[in-house]
Amino acid sequence: MIDAGASSVKKKKLQLVPVTLREANEFVANFHRHNKPTQGGRFAIGAIYGDALIGVAIVGRPVSAQLQDGLTAEVTRLCVSDDAPTNACSFLYGRSWRIWQQMGGERLVTYTLQSESGSSLRGAGWHIKGEVKPSNWDRKSRPREWQPIYGQLKFRWEKHDDLNKGEENG
């Protein structure tokens, strides 16, 4: 005998949902291993698995003034819960890139601690473009609360607009 309800059971899959910066920052405050919430951003997205929000990404202007060219943005926070599927981070990095491209952006950057594997970024097609030495960004004109993460070596990862400028999209 076939269970009539079996056909209505949906397989769980990752799905993109819009979230506000406030909602994304609340998620970061609850689940991020080493970063605090952001002070702003251009947009935020969430990933749901079943009925639960299991991850968020916050994209904003680059922290480095040298990268603030109007076409570059930075994934300033990416955070998933402990029960997120293994591909959740790659899913959020990939969707952040697609959204930024749709907004006219050409480059997206983010940073990882050198102690982190970066496998989710590689899985989403990102590449290491540099090493960032520890620094204290606190200035009289721009005070910044010290966090232990500032004293650690990091990698800068980038995703570029791979389209050739002179060719038409088909």
DSSP file with accessible surface (Angstrom, degrees, kcal/mol):
  #  RESIDUE AA STRUCTURE BP1 BP2  ACC     N-H-->O    O-->H-N    N-H-->O    O-->H-N    TCO  KAPPA ALPHA  PHI   PSI    X-CA   Y-CA   Z-CA
    1    1 A M              0   0  241      0, 0.0     2,-0.4     0, 0.0     0, 0.0   0.000 360.0 360.0 360.0 137.2    0.0    0.0    0.0
    2    2 A I        -     0   0  156      1,-0.0     2,-0.5     2,-0.0     3,-0.0  -0.751 360.0-123.6 -93.3 132.7    1.3    3.5   -0.9
    3    3 A D    >>  -     0   0  112     -2,-0.4     3,-1.1     1,-0.2     4,-0.5  -0.638  14.1-149.7 -75.7 120.1    1.2    6.2    1.7
    4    4 A A  T 34 S+     0   0   86     -2,-0.5     3,-0.5     1,-0.3     4,-0.3   0.812  95.6  53.8 -62.1 -30.2   -0.8    9.1    0.2
    5    5 A G  T >> S+     0   0   32      1,-0.2     3,-0.9     2,-0.1     4,-0.5   0.678  88.6  79.5 -79.5 -14.8    1.2   11.6    2.2
    6    6 A A  G X4 S+     0   0   55     -3,-1.1     3,-0.9     1,-0.3    -1,-0.2   0.861  88.5  54.5 -64.0 -35.1    4.6   10.4    1.0
    7    7 A S  G 3< S+     0   0  110     -4,-0.5    -1,-0.3    -3,-0.5    -2,-0.1   0.741 104.5  55.2 -72.4 -20.3    4.3   12.2   -2.3
    8    8 A S  G <4 S+     0   0   88     -3,-0.9     2,-0.5    -4,-0.3    -1,-0.2   0.560  81.4 104.8 -89.3  -6.4    3.7   15.5   -0.5
    9    9 A V    <<  -     0   0  111     -3,-0.9     2,-0.3    -4,-0.5    -3,-0.0  -0.632  64.9-146.1 -75.9 124.0    6.9   15.3    1.5
   10   10 A K        -     0   0  188     -2,-0.5     2,-0.2     1,-0.0    -2,-0.1  -0.685  12.8-118.0 -92.1 143.5    9.5   17.7    0.1
   11   11 A K        -     0   0  196     -2,-0.3     2,-0.2     1,-0.1    39,-0.1  -0.570  35.9-110.0 -72.6 141.3   13.2   16.9    0.1
   12   12 A K        +     0   0  137     -2,-0.2     2,-0.3    37,-0.1    -1,-0.1  -0.541  48.7 163.6 -71.1 136.2   15.1   19.4    2.1
   13   13 A K        -     0   0  133     -2,-0.2    37,-0.7    37,-0.1     2,-0.2  -0.984  42.9 -93.9-149.0 156.7   17.3   21.7   -0.1
   14   14 A L  E     -A   49   0A  24     -2,-0.3     2,-0.4    35,-0.2    35,-0.2  -0.521  44.2-175.9 -70.5 136.0   19.1   25.0    0.4
   15   15 A Q  E     -A   48   0A  91     33,-2.1    33,-2.6    -2,-0.2     2,-0.3  -0.990  23.3-122.2-134.9 144.9   17.1   28.0   -0.7
   16   16 A L  E     +A   47   0A  61     -2,-0.4    31,-0.2    31,-0.2    29,-0.0  -0.645  31.4 177.9 -84.0 137.9   17.9   31.7   -0.8
   17   17 A V  E     -A   46   0A  36     29,-2.5    29,-3.1    -2,-0.3     2,-0.2  -0.991  30.5-114.0-137.6 146.1   15.8   34.1    1.1
   18   18 A P  E     +A   45   0A 122      0, 0.0     2,-0.3     0, 0.0    27,-0.2  -0.571  36.6 179.8 -74.4 142.4   16.1   37.9    1.6
   19   19 A V        -     0   0   21     25,-1.1    25,-0.5    -2,-0.2     2,-0.1  -0.973  27.3-113.4-136.0 154.6   16.9   39.1    5.1
   20   20 A T     >  -     0   0   77     -2,-0.3     4,-2.6     1,-0.1     5,-0.2  -0.431  30.4-111.5 -78.9 162.8   17.4   42.5    6.5
   21   21 A L  H  > S+     0   0   53      1,-0.2     4,-2.8     2,-0.2     5,-0.2   0.894 120.6  54.8 -61.0 -36.3   20.8   43.6    7.8
   22   22 A R  H  > S+     0   0  188      2,-0.2     4,-2.1     1,-0.2    -1,-0.2   0.938 109.4  45.8 -63.0 -46.0   19.3   43.6   11.3
   23   23 A E  H  > S+     0   0   93      2,-0.2     4,-2.0     1,-0.2    -2,-0.2   0.918 113.7  49.4 -63.4 -42.3   18.2   40.0   10.9
   24   24 A A  H  X S+     0   0    0     -4,-2.6     4,-2.5     1,-0.2    -2,-0.2   0.917 110.9  49.6 -63.9 -42.2   21.5   39.0    9.5
   25   25 A N  H  X S+     0   0   26     -4,-2.8     4,-2.7     1,-0.2    -1,-0.2   0.857 107.8  54.0 -66.7 -34.0   23.4   40.7   12.3
   26   26 A E  H  X S+     0   0  111     -4,-2.1     4,-1.6     2,-0.2    -1,-0.2   0.916 109.5  48.7 -63.5 -40.6   21.2   39.0   14.9
   27   27 A F  H  X S+     0   0   14     -4,-2.0     4,-2.1     2,-0.2     5,-0.3   0.933 111.4  49.3 -63.4 -45.4   22.2   35.7   13.3
   28   28 A V  H  X S+     0   0    1     -4,-2.5     4,-2.5     1,-0.2    -2,-0.2   0.923 108.3  53.7 -59.8 -44.4   25.9   36.6   13.4
   29   29 A A  H  < S+     0   0   65     -4,-2.7    -1,-0.2     1,-0.2    -2,-0.2   0.861 115.4  41.0 -60.0 -33.1   25.6   37.7   17.0
   30   30 A N  H  < S+     0   0  124     -4,-1.6    -1,-0.2    -5,-0.2    -2,-0.2   0.776 131.0  17.7 -85.2 -28.0   24.2   34.3   17.9
   31   31 A F  H  < S+     0   0   93     -4,-2.1    -3,-0.2    -5,-0.1    49,-0.2   0.600  83.4 112.7-125.8 -16.2   26.4   32.0   15.7
   32   32 A H     <  -     0   0   39     -4,-2.5    47,-0.1    -5,-0.3    49,-0.0  -0.459  53.5-145.6 -72.3 137.9   29.6   33.5   14.5
   33   33 A R  S    S-     0   0  195     -2,-0.2    -1,-0.1     1,-0.1     3,-0.0   0.825  85.5  -4.1 -69.0 -37.3   32.8   32.0   16.0
   34   34 A H  S    S+     0   0   56      1,-0.1     2,-0.4     2,-0.1   115,-0.3   0.468 110.1  80.0-142.3  -1.7   34.9   35.1   16.1
   35   35 A N        -     0   0   34     -7,-0.1    -3,-0.1   114,-0.1     3,-0.1  -0.877  59.2-138.1-114.9 151.8   33.3   38.2   14.6
   36   36 A K        -     0   0   88     -2,-0.4    -7,-0.1     1,-0.2    -2,-0.1  -0.443  46.0 -73.1 -90.7 169.7   30.8   40.6   15.9
   37   37 A P        -     0   0   53      0, 0.0    -1,-0.2     0, 0.0     2,-0.1  -0.151  55.1-106.5 -57.9 160.1   27.9   42.0   13.8
   38   38 A T        -     0   0   21    -17,-0.2     3,-0.1     1,-0.1   -13,-0.0  -0.371  11.5-130.1 -83.1 169.2   28.6   44.6   11.1
   39   39 A Q  S    S-     0   0  208      1,-0.2     2,-0.3    -2,-0.1    -1,-0.1   0.401  80.4 -31.7 -98.4   0.2   27.9   48.3   11.3
   40   40 A G        -     0   0   38    -19,-0.1     2,-0.3     3,-0.0    -1,-0.2  -0.981  58.5-170.6 172.8-170.6   26.2   48.3    7.9
   41   41 A G        -     0   0   32     -2,-0.3    19,-0.3     1,-0.1     3,-0.1  -0.929  36.4-111.0 169.8 167.1   26.2   46.8    4.4
   42   42 A R  S    S-     0   0  121     17,-2.8     2,-0.3     1,-0.3    18,-0.2   0.841  94.0 -18.7 -84.1 -42.3   24.8   47.0    0.9
   43   43 A F  E     - B   0  59A  29     16,-2.1    16,-2.8    -3,-0.1    -1,-0.3  -0.985  54.6-148.1-159.6 163.2   22.7   43.8    1.2
   44   44 A A  E     - B   0  58A  11    -25,-0.5   -25,-1.1    -2,-0.3     2,-0.3  -0.982  12.0-170.6-135.7 146.7   22.2   40.7    3.2
   45   45 A I  E     -AB  18  57A   9     12,-2.2    12,-2.2    -2,-0.3     2,-0.3  -0.935   6.4-152.4-133.3 158.4   20.9   37.2    2.2
   46   46 A G  E     -AB  17  56A   0    -29,-3.1   -29,-2.5    -2,-0.3     2,-0.4  -0.893   7.1-142.0-128.2 160.5   19.9   34.1    4.1
   47   47 A A  E     -AB  16  55A   0      8,-2.6     7,-2.8    -2,-0.3     8,-1.2  -0.987  15.9-164.1-121.0 130.5   19.9   30.4    3.4
   48   48 A I  E     -AB  15  53A  35    -33,-2.6   -33,-2.1    -2,-0.4     2,-0.4  -0.883   7.8-165.1-112.4 150.1   17.1   28.2    4.6
   49   49 A Y  E >  S-AB  14  52A  75      3,-2.4     3,-1.7    -2,-0.4     2,-0.5  -0.972  74.7 -33.5-132.9 112.0   17.2   24.4    4.9
   50   50 A G  T 3  S-     0   0   22    -37,-0.7   -37,-0.1    -2,-0.4    -2,-0.0  -0.632 127.8 -31.1  71.0-122.3   13.7   23.0    5.4
   51   51 A D  T 3  S+     0   0  173     -2,-0.5     2,-0.4    -3,-0.1    -1,-0.2   0.361 118.8  95.4-106.6   4.3   12.0   25.7    7.5
   52   52 A A  E <  S-B   49   0A  45     -3,-1.7    -3,-2.4     2,-0.0     2,-0.6  -0.809  72.8-127.7-107.6 137.5   15.1   26.9    9.4
   53   53 A L  E     +B   48   0A  62     -2,-0.4    -5,-0.3    -5,-0.2     3,-0.1  -0.683  35.1 169.8 -73.0 118.8   17.4   29.8    8.6
   54   54 A I  E     +     0   0A   4     -7,-2.8    27,-2.6    -2,-0.6     2,-0.3   0.447  54.5   8.9-116.0  -3.0   20.8   28.2    8.7
   55   55 A G  E     -BC  47  80A   0     -8,-1.2    -8,-2.6    25,-0.3     2,-0.3  -0.975  52.1-161.4-171.7 157.7   23.1   30.9    7.3
   56   56 A V  E     -BC  46  79A   0     23,-2.7    23,-2.5    -2,-0.3     2,-0.4  -0.972   5.1-157.6-141.8 156.3   23.5   34.5    6.3
   57   57 A A  E     -BC  45  78A   0    -12,-2.2   -12,-2.2    -2,-0.3     2,-0.5  -0.997   6.6-160.4-132.3 137.7   25.9   36.6    4.2
   58   58 A I  E     -BC  44  77A   0     19,-2.9    18,-1.7    -2,-0.4    19,-1.5  -0.984   7.9-166.5-118.1 125.6   26.4   40.4    4.6
   59   59 A V  E     +BC  43  75A   0    -16,-2.8   -17,-2.8    -2,-0.5   -16,-2.1  -0.955  20.7 148.5-115.6 130.4   27.9   42.2    1.7
   60   60 A G  E     - C   0  74A   3     14,-2.9    14,-3.1    -2,-0.5     3,-0.1  -0.739  51.4 -54.3-141.8-169.4   29.1   45.8    2.1
   61   61 A R  S    S-     0   0  150     -2,-0.2    12,-0.2    12,-0.2    -1,-0.1  -0.400  72.3 -87.5 -71.5 152.0   31.7   48.3    0.9
   62   62 A P        -     0   0    2      0, 0.0    -1,-0.1     0, 0.0     6,-0.1  -0.328  25.6-140.2 -60.8 140.5   35.3   47.0    1.2
   63   63 A V  S    S+     0   0   56     -3,-0.1     2,-0.4     4,-0.1     5,-0.1   0.905  86.8  78.9 -66.1 -40.4   37.0   47.7    4.5
   64   64 A S  S >  S-     0   0   36      1,-0.2     3,-1.5     2,-0.1     4,-0.4  -0.550  75.4-147.6 -72.9 124.5   40.2   48.6    2.7
   65   65 A A  G >  S+     0   0   77     -2,-0.4     3,-1.2     1,-0.3    -1,-0.2   0.820  96.2  65.6 -60.8 -29.8   40.1   52.1    1.2
   66   66 A Q  G 3  S+     0   0  185      1,-0.2    -1,-0.3     3,-0.0    -2,-0.1   0.728 102.1  48.0 -66.1 -20.9   42.3   50.9   -1.6
   67   67 A L  G <  S+     0   0   13     -3,-1.5     2,-2.0     1,-0.1     5,-0.3   0.443  79.8 106.3 -98.7  -0.4   39.5   48.6   -2.9
   68   68 A Q    <   +     0   0   83     -3,-1.2    -1,-0.1    -4,-0.4     5,-0.1  -0.498  32.6 132.1 -84.1  78.1   36.7   51.2   -2.7
   69   69 A D  S    S-     0   0   89     -2,-2.0    -1,-0.2     3,-0.1     4,-0.1   0.343  76.3-109.5-108.6   3.6   36.3   51.8   -6.5
   70   70 A G  S    S+     0   0   49      2,-0.3    -2,-0.1    -3,-0.2    -3,-0.0   0.201 112.4  66.6  88.3 -19.5   32.5   51.5   -6.7
   71   71 A L  S    S+     0   0   69     -4,-0.2    35,-2.5    34,-0.1    36,-1.8   0.393  88.0  75.7-111.1  -2.7   32.7   48.1   -8.5
   72   72 A T  E     + d   0 107A   2     -5,-0.3    -2,-0.3    34,-0.2     2,-0.3  -0.933  55.0 176.2-113.7 135.2   34.2   46.1   -5.7
   73   73 A A  E     - d   0 108A   0     34,-1.9    36,-2.2    -2,-0.4     2,-0.4  -0.818  18.8-134.0-127.4 170.6   32.2   44.9   -2.6
   74   74 A E  E     -Cd  60 109A  13    -14,-3.1   -14,-2.9    -2,-0.3     2,-1.2  -0.991  14.1-131.7-131.0 134.3   33.2   42.7    0.3
   75   75 A V  E     +C   59   0A   1     34,-2.7    36,-0.4    -2,-0.4   -16,-0.2  -0.767  32.9 179.2 -76.9 100.9   31.5   39.8    2.0
   76   76 A T  E     +     0   0A  25    -18,-1.7     2,-0.3    -2,-1.2    -1,-0.2   0.757  63.6  16.8 -82.5 -26.5   32.0   41.3    5.5
   77   77 A R  E     +C   58   0A  38    -19,-1.5   -19,-2.9    -3,-0.1     2,-0.4  -0.982  55.1 173.6-145.8 138.0   30.3   38.4    7.3
   78   78 A L  E     +C   57   0A  21     -2,-0.3     2,-0.4   -21,-0.2   -21,-0.2  -0.971  18.9 168.1-138.9 125.2   29.3   34.9    6.4
   79   79 A C  E     -C   56   0A   6    -23,-2.5   -23,-2.7    -2,-0.4     2,-0.3  -1.000  13.1-176.5-144.3 135.2   27.9   32.7    9.1
   80   80 A V  E     -C   55   0A  39     -2,-0.4   -25,-0.3   -25,-0.3     2,-0.1  -0.947  28.7-112.2-128.7 155.2   26.2   29.4    9.3
   81   81 A S    >   -     0   0    8    -27,-2.6     3,-1.7    -2,-0.3   -27,-0.1  -0.331  35.2-104.6 -78.3 165.1   24.7   27.5   12.2
   82   82 A D  T 3  S+     0   0  168      1,-0.3    -1,-0.1    -2,-0.1   -28,-0.0   0.780 119.9  53.4 -62.6 -27.0   26.2   24.2   13.4
   83   83 A D  T 3  S+     0   0  117      2,-0.0    -1,-0.3   -29,-0.0     3,-0.1   0.287  81.3 122.5 -95.3  14.0   23.4   22.2   11.8
   84   84 A A  S <  S-     0   0   21     -3,-1.7    -4,-0.1   -30,-0.2     5,-0.1  -0.426  72.2-100.4 -72.1 147.2   23.8   23.7    8.3
   85   85 A P    >   -     0   0   28      0, 0.0     3,-1.9     0, 0.0     4,-0.3  -0.275  37.1-106.1 -61.9 157.2   24.6   21.3    5.4
   86   86 A T  T 3  S+     0   0  150      1,-0.3     3,-0.3     2,-0.1     4,-0.3   0.753 117.9  51.3 -61.6 -25.4   28.2   21.2    4.4
   87   87 A N  T 3> S+     0   0   87      1,-0.2     4,-2.4     2,-0.1    -1,-0.3   0.345  78.5 101.9 -94.4   9.5   27.7   23.2    1.2
   88   88 A A  H <> S+     0   0    1     -3,-1.9     4,-2.3     1,-0.2    -1,-0.2   0.897  80.7  48.9 -63.4 -40.9   25.9   26.1    2.9
   89   89 A C  H  > S+     0   0   31     -3,-0.3     4,-2.7    -4,-0.3     5,-0.2   0.947 112.6  47.3 -65.7 -46.3   28.9   28.4    2.9
   90   90 A S  H  > S+     0   0   29     -4,-0.3     4,-2.8     1,-0.2     5,-0.2   0.905 110.7  54.2 -59.9 -40.4   29.7   27.8   -0.8
   91   91 A F  H  X S+     0   0   32     -4,-2.4     4,-2.5     2,-0.2    -2,-0.2   0.944 111.2  44.1 -57.8 -48.3   26.0   28.4   -1.6
   92   92 A L  H  X S+     0   0    0     -4,-2.3     4,-2.4     2,-0.2    -2,-0.2   0.900 113.8  49.3 -68.9 -39.4   26.0   31.8    0.2
   93   93 A Y  H  X S+     0   0   19     -4,-2.7     4,-2.1     2,-0.2    -1,-0.2   0.935 113.2  47.9 -63.7 -44.5   29.3   32.9   -1.4
   94   94 A G  H  X S+     0   0   14     -4,-2.8     4,-2.2    -5,-0.2    -2,-0.2   0.923 113.7  45.8 -62.6 -43.7   28.1   31.9   -4.8
   95   95 A R  H  X S+     0   0   77     -4,-2.5     4,-2.5    -5,-0.2     5,-0.2   0.885 109.3  55.3 -69.8 -35.3   24.8   33.7   -4.4
   96   96 A S  H  X S+     0   0    0     -4,-2.4     4,-2.5    -5,-0.2    -1,-0.2   0.927 109.3  48.4 -60.8 -42.8   26.5   36.8   -3.0
   97   97 A W  H  X S+     0   0   15     -4,-2.1     4,-2.6     2,-0.2    -2,-0.2   0.935 111.1  49.1 -62.9 -46.6   28.6   36.9   -6.2
   98   98 A R  H  X S+     0   0  138     -4,-2.2     4,-2.2     1,-0.2    -2,-0.2   0.910 112.5  47.9 -61.7 -42.0   25.7   36.5   -8.5
   99   99 A I  H  X S+     0   0   46     -4,-2.5     4,-1.5     2,-0.2    -1,-0.2   0.935 111.3  50.3 -64.6 -44.3   23.7   39.2   -6.8
  100  100 A W  H  <>S+     0   0    5     -4,-2.5     5,-2.7     1,-0.2     3,-0.2   0.909 110.0  51.1 -62.8 -39.7   26.7   41.6   -6.8
  101  101 A Q  H ><5S+     0   0   60     -4,-2.6     3,-2.0     1,-0.2    -1,-0.2   0.923 107.1  53.3 -60.3 -45.1   27.1   40.9  -10.5
  102  102 A Q  H 3<5S+     0   0  168     -4,-2.2    -1,-0.2     1,-0.3    -2,-0.2   0.797 105.3  55.5 -61.8 -26.2   23.4   41.7  -11.1
  103  103 A M  T 3<5S-     0   0  101     -4,-1.5    -1,-0.3    -3,-0.2    -2,-0.2   0.442 128.9 -99.2 -84.7  -0.2   24.0   45.0   -9.3
  104  104 A G  T < 5S+     0   0   47     -3,-2.0    -3,-0.2     1,-0.3    -2,-0.1   0.456  74.2 147.4  97.4   3.2   26.8   45.9  -11.8
  105  105 A G      < -     0   0    2     -5,-2.7    -1,-0.3    -6,-0.2   -33,-0.2  -0.344  31.2-169.7 -73.2 153.2   29.7   44.8   -9.6
  106  106 A E        +     0   0   70    -35,-2.5    55,-2.4     1,-0.3     2,-0.3   0.522  67.3  32.6-118.3 -14.8   32.8   43.4  -11.0
  107  107 A R  E     -dE  72 160A  51    -36,-1.8   -34,-1.9    53,-0.2     2,-0.4  -0.990  54.2-169.6-148.8 140.7   34.8   42.1   -8.0
  108  108 A L  E     -dE  73 159A   0     51,-2.5    51,-2.3    -2,-0.3     2,-0.3  -0.990  13.4-172.2-128.7 134.4   33.9   40.7   -4.6
  109  109 A V  E     +dE  74 158A   0    -36,-2.2   -34,-2.7    -2,-0.4     2,-0.3  -0.873   9.3 167.7-123.4 159.1   36.4   40.1   -1.9
  110  110 A T  E     - E   0 157A   7     47,-1.8    47,-3.1    -2,-0.3     2,-0.4  -0.954  22.5-129.7-158.3 171.1   36.5   38.5    1.5
  111  111 A Y  E     - E   0 156A  57    -36,-0.4     2,-0.3    -2,-0.3    45,-0.2  -0.964  15.3-173.3-130.3 144.1   39.0   37.4    4.1
  112  112 A T  E     - E   0 155A  11     43,-1.9    43,-2.8    -2,-0.4     2,-0.1  -0.953  34.6-103.8-128.9 154.4   39.6   34.2    6.0
  113  113 A L  E >   - E   0 154A  11     -2,-0.3     3,-2.0    41,-0.2    41,-0.3  -0.478  32.4-121.2 -67.3 146.4   42.0   33.4    8.8
  114  114 A Q  T 3  S+     0   0   57     39,-2.1    -1,-0.1     1,-0.3    40,-0.1   0.777 113.7  63.6 -63.9 -20.0   45.0   31.5    7.6
  115  115 A S  T 3  S+     0   0  100     38,-0.3     2,-0.3     2,-0.0    -1,-0.3   0.612  88.3  86.5 -77.9 -10.4   44.0   28.7   10.0
  116  116 A E  S <  S-     0   0   49     -3,-2.0    -4,-0.1     1,-0.1     0, 0.0  -0.684  79.9-132.6 -91.5 147.2   40.7   28.3    8.1
  117  117 A S        -     0   0   80     -2,-0.3    -1,-0.1     1,-0.1    -5,-0.0   0.806  17.7-146.8 -71.4 -34.0   40.7   25.9    5.1
  118  118 A G     >  +     0   0    6      3,-0.1     4,-2.4     1,-0.0     3,-0.4   0.600  52.6 136.8  76.6  10.0   38.9   28.1    2.6
  119  119 A S  H  >  +     0   0   70      1,-0.2     4,-2.5     2,-0.2     5,-0.1   0.866  67.5  54.1 -61.8 -34.2   37.3   25.0    1.0
  120  120 A S  H  > S+     0   0   29      2,-0.2     4,-0.9     1,-0.2    -1,-0.2   0.877 109.9  47.6 -68.9 -33.4   33.9   26.7    0.7
  121  121 A L  H >4>S+     0   0    1     -3,-0.4     5,-2.5     2,-0.2     3,-0.6   0.935 112.2  48.2 -71.1 -44.6   35.5   29.6   -1.2
  122  122 A R  H ><5S+     0   0  133     -4,-2.4     3,-1.7     1,-0.2    -2,-0.2   0.911 108.8  55.8 -60.1 -39.8   37.4   27.3   -3.5
  123  123 A G  H 3<5S+     0   0   60     -4,-2.5    -1,-0.2     1,-0.3    -2,-0.2   0.782 107.4  49.0 -63.0 -26.1   34.1   25.4   -4.0
  124  124 A A  T <<5S-     0   0   19     -4,-0.9    -1,-0.3    -3,-0.6    -2,-0.2   0.315 125.2-101.6 -96.3   6.5   32.4   28.7   -5.1
  125  125 A G  T < 5S+     0   0   27     -3,-1.7    -3,-0.2     1,-0.2     2,-0.1   0.657  72.5 143.2  87.5  16.8   35.2   29.5   -7.5
  126  126 A W      < -     0   0    2     -5,-2.5     2,-0.3    -6,-0.1    -1,-0.2  -0.482  33.2-152.0 -86.4 162.1   37.1   32.1   -5.5
  127  127 A H  E     -F  158   0A 120     31,-2.0    31,-2.5    -2,-0.1     2,-0.3  -0.983  22.1-108.0-135.6 146.3   40.9   32.5   -5.4
  128  128 A I  E     +F  157   0A  75     -2,-0.3    29,-0.3    29,-0.2     3,-0.1  -0.567  35.3 173.6 -71.0 130.0   43.5   33.7   -2.9
  129  129 A K  E     -     0   0A 107     27,-3.5     2,-0.3     1,-0.3    28,-0.2   0.412  56.8 -13.7-117.5  -4.8   44.8   37.1   -4.0
  130  130 A G  E     -F  156   0A  24     26,-1.1    26,-2.8     2,-0.0     2,-0.4  -0.972  56.8-107.3 178.8 169.3   46.9   38.1   -1.1
  131  131 A E  E     -F  155   0A 114     -2,-0.3     2,-0.5    24,-0.2    24,-0.2  -0.933  26.0-152.4-114.4 138.5   48.0   37.8    2.5
  132  132 A V  E     -F  154   0A  35     22,-3.0    22,-2.3    -2,-0.4     3,-0.1  -0.957  10.3-145.1-116.5 120.9   47.1   40.3    5.1
  133  133 A K        -     0   0  152     -2,-0.5    19,-0.1    20,-0.2    20,-0.1  -0.458  35.4 -85.8 -80.3 155.4   49.3   40.8    8.1
  134  134 A P        +     0   0   58      0, 0.0     2,-0.3     0, 0.0    17,-0.2  -0.264  58.7 165.1 -59.2 142.3   47.9   41.6   11.6
  135  135 A S        -     0   0   47     15,-1.4     2,-0.6    17,-0.1    17,-0.1  -0.988  40.5-123.9-154.3 162.2   47.3   45.3   12.2
  136  136 A N        -     0   0   86     -2,-0.3    10,-0.0     1,-0.1    15,-0.0  -0.946  19.7-172.5-109.8 110.3   45.5   47.6   14.5
  137  137 A W        +     0   0   82     -2,-0.6     2,-0.2     2,-0.0    -1,-0.1   0.328  41.9 127.9 -86.8   8.1   43.2   49.8   12.4
  138  138 A D        +     0   0   69      6,-0.1     2,-0.3     5,-0.1    -2,-0.1  -0.471  32.6 172.2 -69.4 129.0   42.3   52.0   15.4
  139  139 A R  B >   -G  142   0B 123      3,-1.4     3,-0.7    -2,-0.2    -2,-0.0  -0.960  44.7-117.6-132.7 156.3   42.8   55.7   14.7
  140  140 A K  T 3  S+     0   0  217     -2,-0.3    -1,-0.1     1,-0.3    -2,-0.0   0.907 120.4  45.3 -58.4 -41.4   42.0   58.9   16.6
  141  141 A S  T 3  S+     0   0  117      1,-0.3    -1,-0.3    -3,-0.1    -3,-0.0   0.647 128.5  27.3 -76.5 -15.5   39.7   59.9   13.8
  142  142 A R  B <  S-G  139   0B 138     -3,-0.7    -3,-1.4    -5,-0.1    -1,-0.3  -0.576  80.3-162.2-147.3  76.0   38.2   56.4   13.6
  143  143 A P        -     0   0  105      0, 0.0     2,-0.4     0, 0.0    -5,-0.1  -0.322   7.9-167.3 -64.0 143.6   38.3   54.5   16.9
  144  144 A R        -     0   0   77      3,-0.0     2,-0.3     0, 0.0    -6,-0.1  -0.994  23.0-120.8-136.5 129.4   37.9   50.8   16.6
  145  145 A E        -     0   0  130     -2,-0.4     2,-0.1     1,-0.1     0, 0.0  -0.484  37.9-114.5 -68.7 127.6   37.3   48.3   19.4
  146  146 A W        -     0   0  132     -2,-0.3    -1,-0.1   -10,-0.0   -10,-0.1  -0.408  34.4-175.7 -66.5 135.9   40.1   45.7   19.5
  147  147 A Q    >   -     0   0   20     -2,-0.1     3,-2.1     1,-0.1     4,-0.4  -0.984  35.3-120.5-128.0 144.2   39.1   42.2   18.7
  148  148 A P  G >  S+     0   0  102      0, 0.0     3,-1.6     0, 0.0     4,-0.1   0.810 108.7  69.8 -55.0 -27.1   41.5   39.2   18.9
  149  149 A I  G >  S+     0   0   13   -115,-0.3     3,-1.7     1,-0.3  -114,-0.1   0.806  85.5  68.7 -62.6 -26.8   40.9   38.5   15.2
  150  150 A Y  G <  S+     0   0   21     -3,-2.1   -15,-1.4     1,-0.3    -1,-0.3   0.768  94.0  57.6 -64.7 -22.9   42.8   41.7   14.3
  151  151 A G  G <  S+     0   0   39     -3,-1.6     2,-0.3    -4,-0.4    -1,-0.3   0.298  92.3  90.4 -91.0  11.7   46.0   40.1   15.5
  152  152 A Q  S <  S-     0   0   76     -3,-1.7   -17,-0.1   -19,-0.1     2,-0.1  -0.817  80.3-107.9-113.0 149.1   45.8   37.0   13.2
  153  153 A L        -     0   0   71     -2,-0.3   -39,-2.1   -19,-0.1   -38,-0.3  -0.440  42.0-171.3 -68.0 144.0   47.2   36.4    9.7
  154  154 A K  E     -EF 113 132A  32    -22,-2.3   -22,-3.0   -41,-0.3     2,-0.4  -0.913  21.2-132.5-135.0 160.6   44.5   36.4    6.9
  155  155 A F  E     -EF 112 131A  53    -43,-2.8   -43,-1.9    -2,-0.3     2,-0.6  -0.918  18.2-139.0-108.0 140.9   44.1   35.6    3.3
  156  156 A R  E     -EF 111 130A  61    -26,-2.8   -27,-3.5    -2,-0.4   -26,-1.1  -0.897  21.6-164.7 -98.1 125.7   42.3   37.9    0.9
  157  157 A W  E     -EF 110 128A   4    -47,-3.1   -47,-1.8    -2,-0.6     2,-0.3  -0.836   4.8-166.9-107.4 147.7   40.1   36.0   -1.5
  158  158 A E  E     -EF 109 127A   6    -31,-2.5   -31,-2.0    -2,-0.3     2,-0.4  -0.977  18.3-164.1-137.3 152.0   38.5   37.4   -4.7
  159  159 A K  E     -E  108   0A  32    -51,-2.3   -51,-2.5    -2,-0.3     2,-0.3  -0.999  23.9-161.5-129.3 126.1   35.9   36.6   -7.3
  160  160 A H  E     -E  107   0A  69     -2,-0.4     2,-0.8   -53,-0.2   -53,-0.2  -0.749  31.8 -97.6-108.8 160.8   36.1   38.6  -10.5
  161  161 A D        -     0   0   40    -55,-2.4   -55,-0.1    -2,-0.3   -54,-0.0  -0.646  38.7-168.3 -72.6 108.4   33.8   39.4  -13.4
  162  162 A D        +     0   0  120     -2,-0.8    -1,-0.2     2,-0.1     2,-0.1   0.486  46.6 113.4 -83.5  -3.3   35.0   36.8  -15.8
  163  163 A L  S    S-     0   0   86      1,-0.1     2,-0.5     2,-0.0    -2,-0.1  -0.439  73.0-118.5 -72.4 141.3   33.2   38.1  -18.8
  164  164 A N    >   -     0   0  100      1,-0.1     3,-1.3    -2,-0.1    -1,-0.1  -0.676  20.1-139.7 -76.6 128.3   35.2   39.6  -21.7
  165  165 A K  T 3  S+     0   0  139     -2,-0.5    -1,-0.1     1,-0.3    -2,-0.0   0.806  96.6  50.5 -60.2 -34.0   34.2   43.2  -22.0
  166  166 A G  T 3  S+     0   0   83      2,-0.1     2,-0.3    -3,-0.0    -1,-0.3   0.545  96.1  82.7 -86.1  -7.0   34.2   43.2  -25.8
  167  167 A E  S <  S-     0   0  138     -3,-1.3     2,-0.2     1,-0.0    -4,-0.0  -0.733  75.9-121.5-103.4 149.2   32.0   40.2  -26.3
  168  168 A E        -     0   0  183     -2,-0.3     2,-0.4     1,-0.1    -4,-0.1  -0.556  26.8-115.4 -81.2 147.6   28.2   39.9  -26.2
  169  169 A N              0   0  129     -2,-0.2    -1,-0.1     1,-0.1    -6,-0.0  -0.711 360.0 360.0 -80.8 132.6   26.4   37.6  -23.8
  170  170 A G              0   0  125     -2,-0.4    -1,-0.1     0, 0.0     0, 0.0  -0.336 360.0 360.0 -98.5 360.0   24.6   34.9  -25.7
